[in-house]
Amino acid sequence: MIRTLRALALIALLPSLAFAQPGAGDAAAVETWLKGYDAAFMAKDLDRLATFYHPDVTIYEGTGINHGWADYRDRHLGPELKAFENLAFGHTETKVTLMPGGNSAYATSRYTIKAKMGDRELDSEGLETLVLVRMPDGLWKIRHSHTSSRARRPAK
């Protein structure tokens, strides 16, 4: 009798357990979310970009490290975006992997960036790994970003 009750309780819980597990739809939602990131970057919109980052994000780019959104915004991303002219930026080959429980994921991708910065032409590409967390409100935030780029091309 107890076994039967346990089995019935488990059967009753199965729909909610299935809902809690990450699925292909979640990965597609994260990919769409990342396209929104690319659009905000292209628009050079720091306010919109802030909505993608956890306040305590860590950023590893080259040999530099930024701790927290404010540090990254004020000492790195903000000055760069301000200096970029004719910006072209985007991610390709994105692969999203959801972690058990559905509240964290990582995304790997290839990125390209081209811009003019004063007299210098920036033409770079590289690889990126983003560690993402789903906040209690359901929104995804970047908790850690690590990029590596290929060697710079000689100036033209």
C-alpha positions as CSV (number, residue, x, y, z in Angstrom):
1,M,0.0,0.0,0.0
2,I,2.8,2.4,0.9
3,R,4.6,1.6,-2.3
4,T,1.5,2.3,-4.3
5,L,1.0,5.6,-2.6
6,R,4.6,6.6,-3.2
7,A,4.3,5.6,-6.9
8,L,1.1,7.6,-7.2
9,A,2.8,10.6,-5.6
10,L,5.7,10.3,-8.0
11,I,3.4,10.1,-11.0
12,A,1.5,13.2,-9.7
13,L,4.9,15.1,-9.4
14,L,6.2,14.1,-12.9
15,P,4.7,17.0,-14.8
16,S,6.2,19.6,-12.4
17,L,9.6,17.8,-12.4
18,A,9.6,17.8,-16.2
19,F,8.8,21.5,-16.2
20,A,11.7,22.3,-13.9
21,Q,14.2,20.6,-16.2
22,P,15.9,22.6,-18.8
23,G,14.9,21.8,-22.4
24,A,15.7,22.7,-25.9
25,G,13.3,25.7,-25.6
26,D,15.4,27.1,-22.8
27,A,18.6,26.9,-24.9
28,A,16.8,28.6,-27.8
29,A,15.6,31.3,-25.4
30,V,19.2,31.9,-24.3
31,E,20.4,32.1,-27.9
32,T,17.7,34.7,-28.6
33,W,18.7,36.5,-25.5
34,L,22.3,36.6,-26.7
35,K,21.1,38.2,-30.0
36,G,19.6,40.9,-27.9
37,Y,23.0,41.4,-26.3
38,D,24.6,41.8,-29.8
39,A,22.0,44.4,-30.7
40,A,22.6,46.4,-27.5
41,F,26.4,46.2,-28.2
42,M,26.0,47.4,-31.7
43,A,23.8,50.2,-30.5
44,K,26.5,51.1,-27.9
45,D,23.7,51.2,-25.3
46,L,25.3,50.8,-21.9
47,D,22.0,51.0,-20.1
48,R,20.6,48.1,-22.1
49,L,23.9,46.2,-21.8
50,A,23.6,46.5,-18.0
51,T,20.5,44.4,-18.1
52,F,22.6,41.4,-19.4
53,Y,25.2,41.4,-16.6
54,H,25.1,40.3,-13.0
55,P,26.3,43.1,-10.8
56,D,29.2,40.9,-9.5
57,V,30.3,39.7,-13.0
58,T,33.9,38.8,-13.6
59,I,35.3,39.6,-17.0
60,Y,38.5,37.9,-18.4
61,E,39.6,39.5,-21.6
62,G,43.2,39.0,-22.7
63,T,45.3,39.5,-19.6
64,G,42.8,42.0,-18.1
65,I,40.3,41.3,-15.4
66,N,37.3,43.4,-14.4
67,H,35.4,42.7,-11.2
68,G,31.8,43.8,-11.3
69,W,29.6,45.5,-13.8
70,A,30.5,49.0,-12.7
71,D,34.2,48.3,-13.1
72,Y,33.7,46.7,-16.5
73,R,31.4,49.5,-17.6
74,D,33.6,52.4,-16.4
75,R,37.1,51.1,-17.0
76,H,36.7,49.0,-20.1
77,L,33.5,48.6,-22.0
78,G,32.2,52.2,-21.8
79,P,35.4,53.9,-23.0
80,E,35.7,51.3,-25.8
81,L,32.2,51.8,-27.0
82,K,32.6,55.5,-26.9
83,A,35.7,55.3,-29.1
84,F,34.3,52.8,-31.7
85,E,33.2,54.2,-35.0
86,N,31.7,52.1,-37.8
87,L,31.1,49.2,-35.3
88,A,30.3,45.8,-36.6
89,F,30.0,43.1,-33.9
90,G,28.3,39.7,-33.5
91,H,28.4,36.1,-32.3
92,T,28.3,33.0,-34.4
93,E,28.5,29.3,-33.8
94,T,26.8,29.7,-30.5
95,K,26.2,26.6,-28.4
96,V,24.2,26.9,-25.2
97,T,24.5,24.2,-22.5
98,L,22.0,24.2,-19.7
99,M,23.1,22.9,-16.4
100,P,21.0,20.5,-14.2
101,G,18.3,22.4,-12.4
102,G,17.9,24.9,-15.2
103,N,19.2,28.0,-13.3
104,S,22.6,28.1,-14.9
105,A,24.1,27.6,-18.3
106,Y,27.2,28.3,-20.3
107,A,27.3,29.6,-23.8
108,T,30.3,29.2,-26.2
109,S,30.6,31.1,-29.4
110,R,32.9,32.8,-31.9
111,Y,32.7,36.6,-32.0
112,T,33.9,39.1,-34.6
113,I,34.4,42.8,-34.0
114,K,35.4,45.5,-36.5
115,A,35.6,49.2,-35.7
116,K,37.6,52.3,-36.2
117,M,39.2,53.7,-33.1
118,G,40.9,57.0,-34.0
119,D,43.5,56.2,-36.6
120,R,43.5,52.5,-35.8
121,E,41.4,49.9,-37.5
122,L,40.2,47.1,-35.3
123,D,39.5,43.8,-37.0
124,S,39.4,41.0,-34.5
125,E,37.8,37.6,-33.9
126,G,37.9,35.2,-31.1
127,L,36.2,32.7,-28.8
128,E,34.0,33.5,-25.9
129,T,32.6,31.5,-23.0
130,L,29.8,33.0,-20.9
131,V,28.6,31.6,-17.6
132,L,25.0,32.5,-17.1
133,V,22.7,32.4,-14.1
134,R,18.9,32.6,-14.1
135,M,17.8,35.2,-11.5
136,P,14.7,34.7,-9.3
137,D,12.8,36.9,-11.7
138,G,13.6,34.5,-14.5
139,L,16.0,36.8,-16.3
140,W,19.4,35.4,-17.4
141,K,22.5,37.4,-16.4
142,I,26.2,37.0,-17.4
143,R,28.1,36.0,-14.2
144,H,31.4,35.4,-15.9
145,S,32.8,36.1,-19.4
146,H,36.1,34.8,-20.8
147,T,37.3,35.8,-24.3
148,S,40.4,35.0,-26.2
149,S,41.2,36.6,-29.6
150,R,43.5,35.6,-32.4
151,A,46.6,37.6,-33.0
152,R,46.0,41.1,-34.3
153,R,46.3,41.6,-38.0
154,P,49.0,44.1,-39.1
155,A,47.6,47.6,-39.6
156,K,46.6,48.3,-43.2
